[in-house]
Amino acid sequence: MGICAAIEHKTKVLEVYGDSALVIYQLKGEWETRDPKLINYRKLVLELIEVFDDITFCYLPRDENQMADTLATLASMIRVNKREDMKPIQMSICEAPAHCYNIGEEEKTDNHLWYHNILRYVKNREYPDQATENNKRKLMRLTNDYVLDGEILYKKRKDQVLLRCVDAVEVKKILEEVHEGVCGTHVNGFTMARKIMRFGYYWSMMERDSMAFLNVGHGRHWADFAEGF
């Protein structure tokens, strides 16, 4: 889309920066393209760049490309009427992320995961301590959408597809891998969450965490993870 926009503006010299090493190095010809989808993508791009006098592709690590992620997320949240003038957007640059909480070693051994109470009920039909009757009814209804296979808990979608429930440590790895890999384009948080579900993973705050991950880089609201009722 960016290259097409440059062509529309009759740009002749262009520097392209991308945070997907796979895409950038394949376009530069340094890496071999084997994925059928990427072969067609590379062919299309090579056809488009013929109109430029000079074009270069540069790899930019994701943690150095936060502005593009922020703008992409912001654009996905705004619907602009072409008949109206777009008002200027004021932005501030902070020295540190507004919300950042690193995962410590204690989280790796924390038994109270976001699905702790769900797993406890599905496995042993046990309720949380001091749970009210109303909370018990809510938990019973909620667990209808979960399936336990051995020690692995799955979330059951409406189409009966099972998604593996993951903890905070796995969430961080999944967000990084999905963003850095083939799917590492500048998508918004909602689109990124849907991509993750197509890969077979689930956690209760997927959309919010995806948006936070795109907005603040490696930091996110880990402390707000749901821990039951």
PyMOL CGO cylinders between C-alpha atoms (Angstrom):
from pymol import cmd
from pymol.cgo import CYLINDER

trace = [
    CYLINDER, 0.00, 0.00, 0.00, 2.85, 2.39, 0.80, 0.3, 1, 1, 1, 1, 1, 1,
    CYLINDER, 2.85, 2.39, 0.80, 4.54, 1.75, -2.53, 0.3, 1, 1, 1, 1, 1, 1,
    CYLINDER, 4.54, 1.75, -2.53, 1.24, 2.27, -4.38, 0.3, 1, 1, 1, 1, 1, 1,
    CYLINDER, 1.24, 2.27, -4.38, 0.76, 5.56, -2.54, 0.3, 1, 1, 1, 1, 1, 1,
    CYLINDER, 0.76, 5.56, -2.54, 4.27, 6.67, -3.55, 0.3, 1, 1, 1, 1, 1, 1,
    CYLINDER, 4.27, 6.67, -3.55, 3.49, 5.82, -7.17, 0.3, 1, 1, 1, 1, 1, 1,
    CYLINDER, 3.49, 5.82, -7.17, 0.28, 7.86, -7.03, 0.3, 1, 1, 1, 1, 1, 1,
    CYLINDER, 0.28, 7.86, -7.03, 2.30, 10.85, -5.79, 0.3, 1, 1, 1, 1, 1, 1,
    CYLINDER, 2.30, 10.85, -5.79, 4.79, 10.30, -8.66, 0.3, 1, 1, 1, 1, 1, 1,
    CYLINDER, 4.79, 10.30, -8.66, 7.71, 9.71, -6.31, 0.3, 1, 1, 1, 1, 1, 1,
    CYLINDER, 7.71, 9.71, -6.31, 10.84, 8.58, -8.14, 0.3, 1, 1, 1, 1, 1, 1,
    CYLINDER, 10.84, 8.58, -8.14, 13.31, 7.96, -5.29, 0.3, 1, 1, 1, 1, 1, 1,
    CYLINDER, 13.31, 7.96, -5.29, 12.08, 5.93, -2.33, 0.3, 1, 1, 1, 1, 1, 1,
    CYLINDER, 12.08, 5.93, -2.33, 13.48, 4.35, 0.84, 0.3, 1, 1, 1, 1, 1, 1,
    CYLINDER, 13.48, 4.35, 0.84, 11.29, 1.55, 2.23, 0.3, 1, 1, 1, 1, 1, 1,
    CYLINDER, 11.29, 1.55, 2.23, 11.62, 0.61, 5.90, 0.3, 1, 1, 1, 1, 1, 1,
    CYLINDER, 11.62, 0.61, 5.90, 10.04, -2.56, 7.28, 0.3, 1, 1, 1, 1, 1, 1,
    CYLINDER, 10.04, -2.56, 7.28, 10.19, -4.40, 10.61, 0.3, 1, 1, 1, 1, 1, 1,
    CYLINDER, 10.19, -4.40, 10.61, 9.74, -7.87, 9.09, 0.3, 1, 1, 1, 1, 1, 1,
    CYLINDER, 9.74, -7.87, 9.09, 13.23, -9.18, 8.38, 0.3, 1, 1, 1, 1, 1, 1,
    CYLINDER, 13.23, -9.18, 8.38, 11.72, -12.01, 6.34, 0.3, 1, 1, 1, 1, 1, 1,
    CYLINDER, 11.72, -12.01, 6.34, 9.93, -9.68, 3.91, 0.3, 1, 1, 1, 1, 1, 1,
    CYLINDER, 9.93, -9.68, 3.91, 12.71, -7.09, 3.62, 0.3, 1, 1, 1, 1, 1, 1,
    CYLINDER, 12.71, -7.09, 3.62, 15.56, -9.54, 2.95, 0.3, 1, 1, 1, 1, 1, 1,
    CYLINDER, 15.56, -9.54, 2.95, 13.45, -11.50, 0.47, 0.3, 1, 1, 1, 1, 1, 1,
    CYLINDER, 13.45, -11.50, 0.47, 12.69, -8.30, -1.45, 0.3, 1, 1, 1, 1, 1, 1,
    CYLINDER, 12.69, -8.30, -1.45, 16.40, -7.44, -1.42, 0.3, 1, 1, 1, 1, 1, 1,
    CYLINDER, 16.40, -7.44, -1.42, 17.12, -10.88, -2.85, 0.3, 1, 1, 1, 1, 1, 1,
    CYLINDER, 17.12, -10.88, -2.85, 19.35, -11.90, 0.05, 0.3, 1, 1, 1, 1, 1, 1,
    CYLINDER, 19.35, -11.90, 0.05, 16.92, -14.59, 1.27, 0.3, 1, 1, 1, 1, 1, 1,
    CYLINDER, 16.92, -14.59, 1.27, 15.19, -17.20, -0.85, 0.3, 1, 1, 1, 1, 1, 1,
    CYLINDER, 15.19, -17.20, -0.85, 11.40, -16.96, -1.13, 0.3, 1, 1, 1, 1, 1, 1,
    CYLINDER, 11.40, -16.96, -1.13, 9.69, -20.34, -0.73, 0.3, 1, 1, 1, 1, 1, 1,
    CYLINDER, 9.69, -20.34, -0.73, 6.25, -19.59, 0.70, 0.3, 1, 1, 1, 1, 1, 1,
    CYLINDER, 6.25, -19.59, 0.70, 3.73, -19.55, -2.23, 0.3, 1, 1, 1, 1, 1, 1,
    CYLINDER, 3.73, -19.55, -2.23, 1.96, -16.52, -0.76, 0.3, 1, 1, 1, 1, 1, 1,
    CYLINDER, 1.96, -16.52, -0.76, 5.19, -14.58, -0.40, 0.3, 1, 1, 1, 1, 1, 1,
    CYLINDER, 5.19, -14.58, -0.40, 6.31, -15.55, -3.91, 0.3, 1, 1, 1, 1, 1, 1,
    CYLINDER, 6.31, -15.55, -3.91, 3.27, -13.77, -5.37, 0.3, 1, 1, 1, 1, 1, 1,
    CYLINDER, 3.27, -13.77, -5.37, 3.75, -10.86, -2.97, 0.3, 1, 1, 1, 1, 1, 1,
    CYLINDER, 3.75, -10.86, -2.97, 7.41, -10.46, -3.98, 0.3, 1, 1, 1, 1, 1, 1,
    CYLINDER, 7.41, -10.46, -3.98, 6.52, -10.69, -7.68, 0.3, 1, 1, 1, 1, 1, 1,
    CYLINDER, 6.52, -10.69, -7.68, 3.93, -7.93, -7.31, 0.3, 1, 1, 1, 1, 1, 1,
    CYLINDER, 3.93, -7.93, -7.31, 6.34, -5.64, -5.45, 0.3, 1, 1, 1, 1, 1, 1,
    CYLINDER, 6.34, -5.64, -5.45, 9.11, -6.18, -8.01, 0.3, 1, 1, 1, 1, 1, 1,
    CYLINDER, 9.11, -6.18, -8.01, 6.69, -5.18, -10.76, 0.3, 1, 1, 1, 1, 1, 1,
    CYLINDER, 6.69, -5.18, -10.76, 5.65, -2.03, -8.91, 0.3, 1, 1, 1, 1, 1, 1,
    CYLINDER, 5.65, -2.03, -8.91, 9.19, -0.82, -8.19, 0.3, 1, 1, 1, 1, 1, 1,
    CYLINDER, 9.19, -0.82, -8.19, 10.02, -0.70, -11.90, 0.3, 1, 1, 1, 1, 1, 1,
    CYLINDER, 10.02, -0.70, -11.90, 8.53, 2.82, -12.04, 0.3, 1, 1, 1, 1, 1, 1,
    CYLINDER, 8.53, 2.82, -12.04, 11.08, 4.21, -9.57, 0.3, 1, 1, 1, 1, 1, 1,
    CYLINDER, 11.08, 4.21, -9.57, 14.45, 5.65, -10.51, 0.3, 1, 1, 1, 1, 1, 1,
    CYLINDER, 14.45, 5.65, -10.51, 15.91, 4.39, -7.24, 0.3, 1, 1, 1, 1, 1, 1,
    CYLINDER, 15.91, 4.39, -7.24, 14.39, 2.34, -4.42, 0.3, 1, 1, 1, 1, 1, 1,
    CYLINDER, 14.39, 2.34, -4.42, 16.02, 0.73, -1.39, 0.3, 1, 1, 1, 1, 1, 1,
    CYLINDER, 16.02, 0.73, -1.39, 14.64, -1.68, 1.21, 0.3, 1, 1, 1, 1, 1, 1,
    CYLINDER, 14.64, -1.68, 1.21, 15.89, -1.33, 4.79, 0.3, 1, 1, 1, 1, 1, 1,
    CYLINDER, 15.89, -1.33, 4.79, 15.21, -3.57, 7.78, 0.3, 1, 1, 1, 1, 1, 1,
    CYLINDER, 15.21, -3.57, 7.78, 14.14, -1.68, 10.91, 0.3, 1, 1, 1, 1, 1, 1,
    CYLINDER, 14.14, -1.68, 10.91, 13.80, -3.67, 14.17, 0.3, 1, 1, 1, 1, 1, 1,
    CYLINDER, 13.80, -3.67, 14.17, 10.32, -3.49, 15.65, 0.3, 1, 1, 1, 1, 1, 1,
    CYLINDER, 10.32, -3.49, 15.65, 11.43, -1.77, 18.87, 0.3, 1, 1, 1, 1, 1, 1,
    CYLINDER, 11.43, -1.77, 18.87, 12.79, 1.06, 16.72, 0.3, 1, 1, 1, 1, 1, 1,
    CYLINDER, 12.79, 1.06, 16.72, 9.59, 1.31, 14.71, 0.3, 1, 1, 1, 1, 1, 1,
    CYLINDER, 9.59, 1.31, 14.71, 7.05, 2.11, 17.40, 0.3, 1, 1, 1, 1, 1, 1,
    CYLINDER, 7.05, 2.11, 17.40, 5.82, 5.28, 15.70, 0.3, 1, 1, 1, 1, 1, 1,
    CYLINDER, 5.82, 5.28, 15.70, 4.61, 3.36, 12.65, 0.3, 1, 1, 1, 1, 1, 1,
    CYLINDER, 4.61, 3.36, 12.65, 2.80, 0.86, 14.88, 0.3, 1, 1, 1, 1, 1, 1,
    CYLINDER, 2.80, 0.86, 14.88, 1.18, 3.66, 16.85, 0.3, 1, 1, 1, 1, 1, 1,
    CYLINDER, 1.18, 3.66, 16.85, 0.01, 5.48, 13.71, 0.3, 1, 1, 1, 1, 1, 1,
    CYLINDER, 0.01, 5.48, 13.71, -1.35, 2.24, 12.22, 0.3, 1, 1, 1, 1, 1, 1,
    CYLINDER, -1.35, 2.24, 12.22, -3.30, 1.47, 15.39, 0.3, 1, 1, 1, 1, 1, 1,
    CYLINDER, -3.30, 1.47, 15.39, -4.60, 5.05, 15.53, 0.3, 1, 1, 1, 1, 1, 1,
    CYLINDER, -4.60, 5.05, 15.53, -5.67, 4.95, 11.88, 0.3, 1, 1, 1, 1, 1, 1,
    CYLINDER, -5.67, 4.95, 11.88, -7.64, 1.75, 12.48, 0.3, 1, 1, 1, 1, 1, 1,
    CYLINDER, -7.64, 1.75, 12.48, -9.65, 3.49, 15.22, 0.3, 1, 1, 1, 1, 1, 1,
    CYLINDER, -9.65, 3.49, 15.22, -10.66, 6.58, 13.22, 0.3, 1, 1, 1, 1, 1, 1,
    CYLINDER, -10.66, 6.58, 13.22, -13.23, 6.85, 10.46, 0.3, 1, 1, 1, 1, 1, 1,
    CYLINDER, -13.23, 6.85, 10.46, -12.60, 9.94, 8.37, 0.3, 1, 1, 1, 1, 1, 1,
    CYLINDER, -12.60, 9.94, 8.37, -15.22, 11.61, 6.19, 0.3, 1, 1, 1, 1, 1, 1,
    CYLINDER, -15.22, 11.61, 6.19, -13.55, 12.56, 2.92, 0.3, 1, 1, 1, 1, 1, 1,
    CYLINDER, -13.55, 12.56, 2.92, -15.77, 15.64, 2.67, 0.3, 1, 1, 1, 1, 1, 1,
    CYLINDER, -15.77, 15.64, 2.67, -14.41, 17.03, 5.92, 0.3, 1, 1, 1, 1, 1, 1,
    CYLINDER, -14.41, 17.03, 5.92, -10.96, 18.35, 6.70, 0.3, 1, 1, 1, 1, 1, 1,
    CYLINDER, -10.96, 18.35, 6.70, -8.90, 16.18, 9.01, 0.3, 1, 1, 1, 1, 1, 1,
    CYLINDER, -8.90, 16.18, 9.01, -7.91, 18.09, 12.11, 0.3, 1, 1, 1, 1, 1, 1,
    CYLINDER, -7.91, 18.09, 12.11, -4.22, 17.97, 13.14, 0.3, 1, 1, 1, 1, 1, 1,
    CYLINDER, -4.22, 17.97, 13.14, -3.29, 15.27, 15.64, 0.3, 1, 1, 1, 1, 1, 1,
    CYLINDER, -3.29, 15.27, 15.64, -1.18, 16.40, 18.57, 0.3, 1, 1, 1, 1, 1, 1,
    CYLINDER, -1.18, 16.40, 18.57, 1.29, 13.84, 19.86, 0.3, 1, 1, 1, 1, 1, 1,
    CYLINDER, 1.29, 13.84, 19.86, 3.72, 13.81, 22.74, 0.3, 1, 1, 1, 1, 1, 1,
    CYLINDER, 3.72, 13.81, 22.74, 6.92, 11.80, 23.06, 0.3, 1, 1, 1, 1, 1, 1,
    CYLINDER, 6.92, 11.80, 23.06, 7.52, 10.31, 26.51, 0.3, 1, 1, 1, 1, 1, 1,
    CYLINDER, 7.52, 10.31, 26.51, 10.86, 9.15, 27.84, 0.3, 1, 1, 1, 1, 1, 1,
    CYLINDER, 10.86, 9.15, 27.84, 9.31, 5.89, 29.05, 0.3, 1, 1, 1, 1, 1, 1,
    CYLINDER, 9.31, 5.89, 29.05, 6.12, 3.93, 28.18, 0.3, 1, 1, 1, 1, 1, 1,
    CYLINDER, 6.12, 3.93, 28.18, 3.05, 5.07, 30.07, 0.3, 1, 1, 1, 1, 1, 1,
    CYLINDER, 3.05, 5.07, 30.07, 2.18, 1.47, 30.94, 0.3, 1, 1, 1, 1, 1, 1,
    CYLINDER, 2.18, 1.47, 30.94, 4.97, -1.04, 31.23, 0.3, 1, 1, 1, 1, 1, 1,
    CYLINDER, 4.97, -1.04, 31.23, 5.28, -4.03, 33.52, 0.3, 1, 1, 1, 1, 1, 1,
    CYLINDER, 5.28, -4.03, 33.52, 7.96, -6.61, 32.87, 0.3, 1, 1, 1, 1, 1, 1,
    CYLINDER, 7.96, -6.61, 32.87, 7.28, -10.26, 33.52, 0.3, 1, 1, 1, 1, 1, 1,
    CYLINDER, 7.28, -10.26, 33.52, 9.32, -11.40, 36.47, 0.3, 1, 1, 1, 1, 1, 1,
    CYLINDER, 9.32, -11.40, 36.47, 10.46, -14.84, 37.42, 0.3, 1, 1, 1, 1, 1, 1,
    CYLINDER, 10.46, -14.84, 37.42, 7.64, -15.05, 39.94, 0.3, 1, 1, 1, 1, 1, 1,
    CYLINDER, 7.64, -15.05, 39.94, 5.06, -15.08, 37.15, 0.3, 1, 1, 1, 1, 1, 1,
    CYLINDER, 5.06, -15.08, 37.15, 6.61, -18.21, 35.68, 0.3, 1, 1, 1, 1, 1, 1,
    CYLINDER, 6.61, -18.21, 35.68, 5.81, -20.09, 38.88, 0.3, 1, 1, 1, 1, 1, 1,
    CYLINDER, 5.81, -20.09, 38.88, 2.53, -18.31, 39.67, 0.3, 1, 1, 1, 1, 1, 1,
    CYLINDER, 2.53, -18.31, 39.67, -0.23, -20.90, 39.95, 0.3, 1, 1, 1, 1, 1, 1,
    CYLINDER, -0.23, -20.90, 39.95, -2.98, -18.28, 39.76, 0.3, 1, 1, 1, 1, 1, 1,
    CYLINDER, -2.98, -18.28, 39.76, -3.22, -17.89, 36.02, 0.3, 1, 1, 1, 1, 1, 1,
    CYLINDER, -3.22, -17.89, 36.02, -6.05, -16.00, 34.37, 0.3, 1, 1, 1, 1, 1, 1,
    CYLINDER, -6.05, -16.00, 34.37, -7.84, -19.31, 33.81, 0.3, 1, 1, 1, 1, 1, 1,
    CYLINDER, -7.84, -19.31, 33.81, -7.06, -20.69, 37.28, 0.3, 1, 1, 1, 1, 1, 1,
    CYLINDER, -7.06, -20.69, 37.28, -10.66, -20.77, 38.49, 0.3, 1, 1, 1, 1, 1, 1,
    CYLINDER, -10.66, -20.77, 38.49, -11.93, -22.09, 35.17, 0.3, 1, 1, 1, 1, 1, 1,
    CYLINDER, -11.93, -22.09, 35.17, -9.39, -24.93, 35.17, 0.3, 1, 1, 1, 1, 1, 1,
    CYLINDER, -9.39, -24.93, 35.17, -10.16, -25.70, 38.79, 0.3, 1, 1, 1, 1, 1, 1,
    CYLINDER, -10.16, -25.70, 38.79, -13.89, -26.06, 38.11, 0.3, 1, 1, 1, 1, 1, 1,
    CYLINDER, -13.89, -26.06, 38.11, -13.55, -27.99, 34.83, 0.3, 1, 1, 1, 1, 1, 1,
    CYLINDER, -13.55, -27.99, 34.83, -11.07, -30.39, 36.41, 0.3, 1, 1, 1, 1, 1, 1,
    CYLINDER, -11.07, -30.39, 36.41, -12.46, -30.90, 39.92, 0.3, 1, 1, 1, 1, 1, 1,
    CYLINDER, -12.46, -30.90, 39.92, -15.80, -29.03, 39.99, 0.3, 1, 1, 1, 1, 1, 1,
    CYLINDER, -15.80, -29.03, 39.99, -14.37, -26.78, 42.69, 0.3, 1, 1, 1, 1, 1, 1,
    CYLINDER, -14.37, -26.78, 42.69, -15.38, -23.15, 43.22, 0.3, 1, 1, 1, 1, 1, 1,
    CYLINDER, -15.38, -23.15, 43.22, -13.11, -20.28, 44.31, 0.3, 1, 1, 1, 1, 1, 1,
    CYLINDER, -13.11, -20.28, 44.31, -12.85, -19.73, 48.05, 0.3, 1, 1, 1, 1, 1, 1,
    CYLINDER, -12.85, -19.73, 48.05, -15.60, -17.47, 49.41, 0.3, 1, 1, 1, 1, 1, 1,
    CYLINDER, -15.60, -17.47, 49.41, -17.43, -17.45, 46.06, 0.3, 1, 1, 1, 1, 1, 1,
    CYLINDER, -17.43, -17.45, 46.06, -21.02, -16.23, 46.22, 0.3, 1, 1, 1, 1, 1, 1,
    CYLINDER, -21.02, -16.23, 46.22, -23.90, -18.17, 44.69, 0.3, 1, 1, 1, 1, 1, 1,
    CYLINDER, -23.90, -18.17, 44.69, -24.05, -15.62, 41.88, 0.3, 1, 1, 1, 1, 1, 1,
    CYLINDER, -24.05, -15.62, 41.88, -20.33, -16.08, 41.17, 0.3, 1, 1, 1, 1, 1, 1,
    CYLINDER, -20.33, -16.08, 41.17, -20.77, -19.84, 41.14, 0.3, 1, 1, 1, 1, 1, 1,
    CYLINDER, -20.77, -19.84, 41.14, -23.54, -19.61, 38.54, 0.3, 1, 1, 1, 1, 1, 1,
    CYLINDER, -23.54, -19.61, 38.54, -21.40, -17.30, 36.38, 0.3, 1, 1, 1, 1, 1, 1,
    CYLINDER, -21.40, -17.30, 36.38, -18.47, -19.70, 36.59, 0.3, 1, 1, 1, 1, 1, 1,
    CYLINDER, -18.47, -19.70, 36.59, -20.65, -22.66, 35.61, 0.3, 1, 1, 1, 1, 1, 1,
    CYLINDER, -20.65, -22.66, 35.61, -21.93, -20.82, 32.53, 0.3, 1, 1, 1, 1, 1, 1,
    CYLINDER, -21.93, -20.82, 32.53, -18.44, -19.66, 31.60, 0.3, 1, 1, 1, 1, 1, 1,
    CYLINDER, -18.44, -19.66, 31.60, -16.90, -23.13, 31.77, 0.3, 1, 1, 1, 1, 1, 1,
    CYLINDER, -16.90, -23.13, 31.77, -19.36, -24.46, 29.17, 0.3, 1, 1, 1, 1, 1, 1,
    CYLINDER, -19.36, -24.46, 29.17, -17.02, -22.97, 26.56, 0.3, 1, 1, 1, 1, 1, 1,
    CYLINDER, -17.02, -22.97, 26.56, -13.90, -24.73, 27.86, 0.3, 1, 1, 1, 1, 1, 1,
    CYLINDER, -13.90, -24.73, 27.86, -12.57, -28.26, 27.37, 0.3, 1, 1, 1, 1, 1, 1,
    CYLINDER, -12.57, -28.26, 27.37, -9.84, -30.02, 29.34, 0.3, 1, 1, 1, 1, 1, 1,
    CYLINDER, -9.84, -30.02, 29.34, -7.60, -32.50, 27.51, 0.3, 1, 1, 1, 1, 1, 1,
    CYLINDER, -7.60, -32.50, 27.51, -5.19, -34.02, 29.98, 0.3, 1, 1, 1, 1, 1, 1,
    CYLINDER, -5.19, -34.02, 29.98, -3.60, -30.99, 31.63, 0.3, 1, 1, 1, 1, 1, 1,
    CYLINDER, -3.60, -30.99, 31.63, -4.24, -28.61, 28.72, 0.3, 1, 1, 1, 1, 1, 1,
    CYLINDER, -4.24, -28.61, 28.72, -7.24, -26.28, 28.79, 0.3, 1, 1, 1, 1, 1, 1,
    CYLINDER, -7.24, -26.28, 28.79, -8.90, -25.25, 25.53, 0.3, 1, 1, 1, 1, 1, 1,
    CYLINDER, -8.90, -25.25, 25.53, -11.37, -22.51, 24.69, 0.3, 1, 1, 1, 1, 1, 1,
    CYLINDER, -11.37, -22.51, 24.69, -14.17, -23.77, 22.42, 0.3, 1, 1, 1, 1, 1, 1,
    CYLINDER, -14.17, -23.77, 22.42, -15.23, -21.37, 19.67, 0.3, 1, 1, 1, 1, 1, 1,
    CYLINDER, -15.23, -21.37, 19.67, -18.74, -21.22, 18.23, 0.3, 1, 1, 1, 1, 1, 1,
    CYLINDER, -18.74, -21.22, 18.23, -17.55, -23.26, 15.24, 0.3, 1, 1, 1, 1, 1, 1,
    CYLINDER, -17.55, -23.26, 15.24, -16.27, -25.91, 17.72, 0.3, 1, 1, 1, 1, 1, 1,
    CYLINDER, -16.27, -25.91, 17.72, -12.61, -25.17, 16.95, 0.3, 1, 1, 1, 1, 1, 1,
    CYLINDER, -12.61, -25.17, 16.95, -10.46, -25.53, 20.07, 0.3, 1, 1, 1, 1, 1, 1,
    CYLINDER, -10.46, -25.53, 20.07, -7.98, -22.82, 21.05, 0.3, 1, 1, 1, 1, 1, 1,
    CYLINDER, -7.98, -22.82, 21.05, -5.25, -23.59, 23.58, 0.3, 1, 1, 1, 1, 1, 1,
    CYLINDER, -5.25, -23.59, 23.58, -5.30, -21.33, 26.64, 0.3, 1, 1, 1, 1, 1, 1,
    CYLINDER, -5.30, -21.33, 26.64, -1.89, -19.76, 27.28, 0.3, 1, 1, 1, 1, 1, 1,
    CYLINDER, -1.89, -19.76, 27.28, -0.29, -18.05, 30.26, 0.3, 1, 1, 1, 1, 1, 1,
    CYLINDER, -0.29, -18.05, 30.26, 1.42, -14.65, 30.48, 0.3, 1, 1, 1, 1, 1, 1,
    CYLINDER, 1.42, -14.65, 30.48, 4.87, -15.95, 29.55, 0.3, 1, 1, 1, 1, 1, 1,
    CYLINDER, 4.87, -15.95, 29.55, 3.53, -17.66, 26.43, 0.3, 1, 1, 1, 1, 1, 1,
    CYLINDER, 3.53, -17.66, 26.43, 1.47, -14.59, 25.54, 0.3, 1, 1, 1, 1, 1, 1,
    CYLINDER, 1.47, -14.59, 25.54, 4.59, -12.41, 25.34, 0.3, 1, 1, 1, 1, 1, 1,
    CYLINDER, 4.59, -12.41, 25.34, 6.32, -14.91, 23.02, 0.3, 1, 1, 1, 1, 1, 1,
    CYLINDER, 6.32, -14.91, 23.02, 3.24, -15.28, 20.81, 0.3, 1, 1, 1, 1, 1, 1,
    CYLINDER, 3.24, -15.28, 20.81, 2.77, -11.53, 20.41, 0.3, 1, 1, 1, 1, 1, 1,
    CYLINDER, 2.77, -11.53, 20.41, 6.43, -11.07, 19.47, 0.3, 1, 1, 1, 1, 1, 1,
    CYLINDER, 6.43, -11.07, 19.47, 6.53, -13.99, 17.03, 0.3, 1, 1, 1, 1, 1, 1,
    CYLINDER, 6.53, -13.99, 17.03, 3.28, -13.09, 15.26, 0.3, 1, 1, 1, 1, 1, 1,
    CYLINDER, 3.28, -13.09, 15.26, 4.36, -9.47, 14.90, 0.3, 1, 1, 1, 1, 1, 1,
    CYLINDER, 4.36, -9.47, 14.90, 7.95, -10.20, 13.86, 0.3, 1, 1, 1, 1, 1, 1,
    CYLINDER, 7.95, -10.20, 13.86, 7.09, -13.04, 11.46, 0.3, 1, 1, 1, 1, 1, 1,
    CYLINDER, 7.09, -13.04, 11.46, 5.22, -13.15, 8.19, 0.3, 1, 1, 1, 1, 1, 1,
    CYLINDER, 5.22, -13.15, 8.19, 2.24, -11.53, 9.86, 0.3, 1, 1, 1, 1, 1, 1,
    CYLINDER, 2.24, -11.53, 9.86, 4.37, -8.70, 11.22, 0.3, 1, 1, 1, 1, 1, 1,
    CYLINDER, 4.37, -8.70, 11.22, 2.74, -6.00, 9.13, 0.3, 1, 1, 1, 1, 1, 1,
    CYLINDER, 2.74, -6.00, 9.13, 1.30, -2.87, 10.68, 0.3, 1, 1, 1, 1, 1, 1,
    CYLINDER, 1.30, -2.87, 10.68, -2.06, -4.30, 11.68, 0.3, 1, 1, 1, 1, 1, 1,
    CYLINDER, -2.06, -4.30, 11.68, -4.25, -3.04, 14.49, 0.3, 1, 1, 1, 1, 1, 1,
    CYLINDER, -4.25, -3.04, 14.49, -4.78, -4.85, 17.76, 0.3, 1, 1, 1, 1, 1, 1,
    CYLINDER, -4.78, -4.85, 17.76, -8.09, -6.43, 16.76, 0.3, 1, 1, 1, 1, 1, 1,
    CYLINDER, -8.09, -6.43, 16.76, -6.67, -7.88, 13.54, 0.3, 1, 1, 1, 1, 1, 1,
    CYLINDER, -6.67, -7.88, 13.54, -3.62, -9.17, 15.37, 0.3, 1, 1, 1, 1, 1, 1,
    CYLINDER, -3.62, -9.17, 15.37, -5.84, -10.93, 17.93, 0.3, 1, 1, 1, 1, 1, 1,
    CYLINDER, -5.84, -10.93, 17.93, -7.80, -12.65, 15.16, 0.3, 1, 1, 1, 1, 1, 1,
    CYLINDER, -7.80, -12.65, 15.16, -4.54, -13.82, 13.55, 0.3, 1, 1, 1, 1, 1, 1,
    CYLINDER, -4.54, -13.82, 13.55, -3.44, -15.32, 16.86, 0.3, 1, 1, 1, 1, 1, 1,
    CYLINDER, -3.44, -15.32, 16.86, -6.72, -17.20, 17.20, 0.3, 1, 1, 1, 1, 1, 1,
    CYLINDER, -6.72, -17.20, 17.20, -6.27, -18.61, 13.71, 0.3, 1, 1, 1, 1, 1, 1,
    CYLINDER, -6.27, -18.61, 13.71, -2.95, -20.00, 14.96, 0.3, 1, 1, 1, 1, 1, 1,
    CYLINDER, -2.95, -20.00, 14.96, -4.88, -21.81, 17.73, 0.3, 1, 1, 1, 1, 1, 1,
    CYLINDER, -4.88, -21.81, 17.73, -4.18, -19.74, 20.86, 0.3, 1, 1, 1, 1, 1, 1,
    CYLINDER, -4.18, -19.74, 20.86, -6.44, -17.91, 23.29, 0.3, 1, 1, 1, 1, 1, 1,
    CYLINDER, -6.44, -17.91, 23.29, -6.37, -15.79, 26.45, 0.3, 1, 1, 1, 1, 1, 1,
    CYLINDER, -6.37, -15.79, 26.45, -9.06, -13.64, 28.00, 0.3, 1, 1, 1, 1, 1, 1,
    CYLINDER, -9.06, -13.64, 28.00, -7.64, -10.19, 27.11, 0.3, 1, 1, 1, 1, 1, 1,
    CYLINDER, -7.64, -10.19, 27.11, -6.34, -10.87, 23.59, 0.3, 1, 1, 1, 1, 1, 1,
    CYLINDER, -6.34, -10.87, 23.59, -7.57, -7.70, 21.85, 0.3, 1, 1, 1, 1, 1, 1,
    CYLINDER, -7.57, -7.70, 21.85, -6.58, -5.35, 24.67, 0.3, 1, 1, 1, 1, 1, 1,
    CYLINDER, -6.58, -5.35, 24.67, -3.14, -6.93, 25.06, 0.3, 1, 1, 1, 1, 1, 1,
    CYLINDER, -3.14, -6.93, 25.06, -2.52, -6.88, 21.31, 0.3, 1, 1, 1, 1, 1, 1,
    CYLINDER, -2.52, -6.88, 21.31, -3.33, -3.16, 21.20, 0.3, 1, 1, 1, 1, 1, 1,
    CYLINDER, -3.33, -3.16, 21.20, -1.13, -2.47, 24.23, 0.3, 1, 1, 1, 1, 1, 1,
    CYLINDER, -1.13, -2.47, 24.23, 1.72, -4.48, 22.69, 0.3, 1, 1, 1, 1, 1, 1,
    CYLINDER, 1.72, -4.48, 22.69, 1.55, -2.49, 19.44, 0.3, 1, 1, 1, 1, 1, 1,
    CYLINDER, 1.55, -2.49, 19.44, 1.35, 0.83, 21.31, 0.3, 1, 1, 1, 1, 1, 1,
    CYLINDER, 1.35, 0.83, 21.31, 4.15, 0.44, 23.83, 0.3, 1, 1, 1, 1, 1, 1,
    CYLINDER, 4.15, 0.44, 23.83, 6.47, -2.08, 22.21, 0.3, 1, 1, 1, 1, 1, 1,
    CYLINDER, 6.47, -2.08, 22.21, 7.61, -4.84, 24.53, 0.3, 1, 1, 1, 1, 1, 1,
    CYLINDER, 7.61, -4.84, 24.53, 5.73, -3.44, 27.54, 0.3, 1, 1, 1, 1, 1, 1,
    CYLINDER, 5.73, -3.44, 27.54, 2.09, -4.15, 28.32, 0.3, 1, 1, 1, 1, 1, 1,
    CYLINDER, 2.09, -4.15, 28.32, -0.54, -4.29, 31.08, 0.3, 1, 1, 1, 1, 1, 1,
    CYLINDER, -0.54, -4.29, 31.08, 0.52, -7.65, 32.46, 0.3, 1, 1, 1, 1, 1, 1,
    CYLINDER, 0.52, -7.65, 32.46, -0.61, -6.71, 35.95, 0.3, 1, 1, 1, 1, 1, 1,
    CYLINDER, -0.61, -6.71, 35.95, -4.22, -6.38, 34.79, 0.3, 1, 1, 1, 1, 1, 1,
    CYLINDER, -4.22, -6.38, 34.79, -4.56, -10.02, 33.80, 0.3, 1, 1, 1, 1, 1, 1,
    CYLINDER, -4.56, -10.02, 33.80, -7.85, -11.48, 35.07, 0.3, 1, 1, 1, 1, 1, 1,
    CYLINDER, -7.85, -11.48, 35.07, -7.25, -13.86, 37.93, 0.3, 1, 1, 1, 1, 1, 1,
    CYLINDER, -7.25, -13.86, 37.93, -10.75, -15.20, 38.46, 0.3, 1, 1, 1, 1, 1, 1,
    CYLINDER, -10.75, -15.20, 38.46, -13.88, -13.96, 40.16, 0.3, 1, 1, 1, 1, 1, 1,
]
cmd.load_cgo(trace, "trace")
